Amino acid sequence: MLRPDSAILDGFARRAPCPEGSILASDSPFKSRGGWARIAAAGRNSLEGLRAAWRDEAAFRQELALCAVLVPIALWLPVGAFEKLALVAVLAVLLIVELLNSALEAVVDRVGLERHALSKQAKDLGSAAVLIALLLVAATWATVLWPLVGPAFR
């Protein structure tokens, strides 16, 4: 049984050597130290991120509008709790993927605005992730709705 002061665990506390001039995350002045202040700062940063997405990202606004329409429909549908959860959860996944894609695009643009194959690849991969999330939304909604509307097409 390992004790917290075990020699095995001690190795995890040591810093690995890093190249001269590199900055560790723990050395960052932007890294909080913990406690309630960290939680409050994380909440403020999250709200600022949502505001930035709303202000600067048309795709996020479109997907949020889609959610504003589909979430009430999901809750209204005569399906079980698990199906309702699935319908709403895939919409949340879509928003999460869109936020990550927007963050990735911002980082790529921060690195440089000139055209570069790796920048294009990074942005294309982020866009592909959003496409897969949209396909997941469509597949989930189709799967849940088919038993309700399918008989009308027979």
SVG drawing of the C-alpha trace seen along z (x, -y; Angstrom):
<svg xmlns="http://www.w3.org/2000/svg" viewBox="-49 -41 68 43">
<polyline fill="none" stroke="black" stroke-width="0.4" points="0.0,0.0 1.3,-3.4 1.6,-6.1 1.3,-9.8 5.0,-10.3 6.1,-7.2 9.3,-7.5 7.2,-6.6 4.9,-9.6 7.8,-11.9 9.0,-11.7 5.7,-13.3 6.3,-16.4 9.8,-17.1 10.0,-19.3 11.5,-17.9 14.4,-19.8 13.2,-22.3 15.0,-24.2 16.6,-27.5 14.1,-30.3 11.0,-28.2 8.1,-29.0 6.3,-26.4 2.6,-26.7 3.3,-27.0 5.4,-30.1 2.7,-31.9 1.4,-35.1 -2.0,-34.1 -2.2,-30.9 -4.2,-31.1 -3.1,-29.5 -6.3,-27.8 -9.2,-28.2 -12.3,-30.2 -10.4,-32.9 -9.6,-30.3 -13.2,-29.3 -14.4,-32.9 -11.8,-33.7 -12.7,-30.5 -16.3,-31.6 -15.5,-35.1 -13.2,-33.8 -15.9,-31.3 -18.5,-34.1 -16.1,-36.3 -15.5,-33.4 -19.2,-33.0 -19.6,-36.8 -16.7,-36.7 -18.3,-33.8 -21.6,-35.6 -20.0,-38.8 -17.4,-37.5 -18.6,-34.1 -21.6,-34.0 -21.6,-30.2 -21.9,-30.1 -24.9,-32.5 -26.5,-30.3 -26.0,-27.1 -27.3,-28.8 -30.4,-29.9 -30.8,-26.3 -30.6,-25.3 -33.1,-27.9 -35.6,-26.2 -34.7,-22.6 -34.3,-22.4 -38.0,-23.3 -39.1,-20.9 -36.9,-18.1 -38.5,-18.8 -42.0,-18.8 -41.7,-15.6 -43.6,-12.6 -40.4,-10.5 -38.7,-9.2 -36.3,-11.0 -33.2,-9.4 -34.3,-10.4 -34.9,-14.0 -31.4,-14.0 -29.8,-12.7 -31.5,-15.3 -30.3,-18.1 -26.9,-16.6 -26.0,-16.5 -26.8,-20.1 -24.5,-20.9 -21.8,-18.9 -22.3,-20.9 -21.8,-24.2 -18.8,-22.8 -17.1,-21.7 -17.9,-25.1 -16.3,-26.9 -13.2,-24.7 -13.1,-25.3 -13.3,-29.1 -10.5,-28.9 -8.4,-26.9 -9.0,-29.5 -8.1,-32.3 -4.8,-30.7 -3.9,-30.0 -4.7,-33.7 -2.6,-34.8 0.4,-32.9 0.2,-34.6 -2.2,-35.8 -0.1,-34.8 -1.2,-31.7 0.4,-28.5 -0.4,-24.9 -0.4,-23.9 -2.7,-26.9 -5.1,-25.8 -4.9,-22.2 -5.6,-23.2 -8.6,-25.3 -9.9,-22.5 -9.6,-19.9 -11.6,-22.2 -14.2,-22.7 -14.4,-18.9 -15.0,-18.4 -18.0,-20.8 -19.3,-18.9 -19.1,-15.6 -20.9,-17.2 -23.7,-18.5 -24.0,-15.0 -24.3,-13.6 -27.1,-16.1 -28.9,-15.1 -28.5,-11.3 -29.6,-11.6 -32.7,-13.7 -33.6,-11.4 -33.2,-8.3 -35.4,-9.7 -38.0,-11.2 -38.4,-8.3 -40.7,-6.2 -42.9,-9.3 -43.1,-10.4 -42.0,-7.3 -45.5,-5.6 -46.8,-8.7 -44.5,-7.8 -45.5,-4.2"/>
</svg>
